[in-house]
Amino acid sequence: MSASEIPGDLKFLKSHEWARVEDNGLIRVGISDHAQEQLGDLVYVELPEVGASVQSGIGAATVESVKAASDIYSPVSGEVVEVNERLADKPEAINEDAYGEGWLFVVKASDRAELDELLDADAYAELIESDD
């Protein structure tokens, strides 16, 4: 995957979660296209509860593929204000559109400075190139 295929407005954890700052200041979270490719076809997604507190770098959700289950870490600390309920019936949306319809949850960040710790799209592209 080239850097040009990774949306430039995203920030990443090394564990392949992405964060997008929305216009309203909330942080939308998902997993990268690279991560869904590694996992294979997703069959189940366990999302956090709305109102739950999440911590940066701590497991907040789980995705299961035919191969394995994976913890999904929150890129920022804060409160979950929305979850992608469509994934309950359609976990494959993550495989089909990891940076769009396949988002997982939205966080009201308690410390936006945590975003500065994340990788930008170019640094993330370098990370996954060195993985391959």
Summary of the structure (lengths in Angstrom):
residues: 132
radius of gyration: 13.5
end to end distance: 10.0
largest distance: 37.5
contacts: 414
relative contact order: 0.25
helix: 27%
strand: 36%
